[in-house]
Amino acid sequence: MDKSNNLPKKIPVFPLSNFIVFPETTVPLNIFEPRYLQMIDDSMASDRIIGMIQPKRSGDLKKPDLFEVGCVCRIVSFNETEDGRYIIIIKGLNRFKKVNEIENKKLYRELNVDYNFYNNDEKLESENFNFSKIKDILQELKNLFRKRGYDIDWKDLEGQSVYRTLSALSMASPFSILEKQMLLETKDLNERTVKFEEILKTYNTDFSNKKTIQ
């Protein structure tokens, strides 16, 4: 069954820079801005659905342009702090393409979205993809993360499926906004693996040309 058929085509969105979410991954969010507190209130009162999408560095400062692809998520945990913040955990469900932005009188933004291009998302985790294909990626990432001072539980990651491992690393990597967006938009694991390798080559070249980094 294609679960994307049951997802709403009109969704509230949380534009967050350098932050991507993949289907079947969970991440915590600390919500404190009034517009997003309102968004979470409305979402919790309906279907618990929000969309995560990266803003571009163009457009109005208070309303930047958005990238074309994001991920629709469900709020799976909700807690309110004494100072009025919301601590939530969201789970990625399916990636979407932006169709158009909806004009509204709310504090937050809403989009009409299309899931058709990524209607295979629910099957990606079960793809027959050998872990050995990403061994080189993992080693290069370990080197990069170590140089950048990132602390990753590699044993925990390597015990997951290839899909979950690549998704987690795509989200946690010290890559640029555009590089993360490139990974988010990949159609399948083969394409994501290729893009990962291309991105890592640029970082390795960069490091090798800098005398200060060993």
QUIWOUR-V909787 format. One record per helix or strand of 3 or more residues. SS is the DSSP state (A for helix, B for strand). FROM is the first residue (numbers start at 1). LEN is the number of residues. If there is no record, write none. Layout:
SS_FROM_LEN ; SS_FROM_LEN
This chain:
A_3_4 ; B_10_6 ; B_26_6 ; A_34_11 ; B_49_5 ; B_55_5 ; B_64_3 ; B_69_12 ; B_86_17 ; B_109_6 ; A_116_3 ; A_121_4 ; A_131_18 ; A_154_5 ; A_162_11 ; A_177_8 ; A_189_20
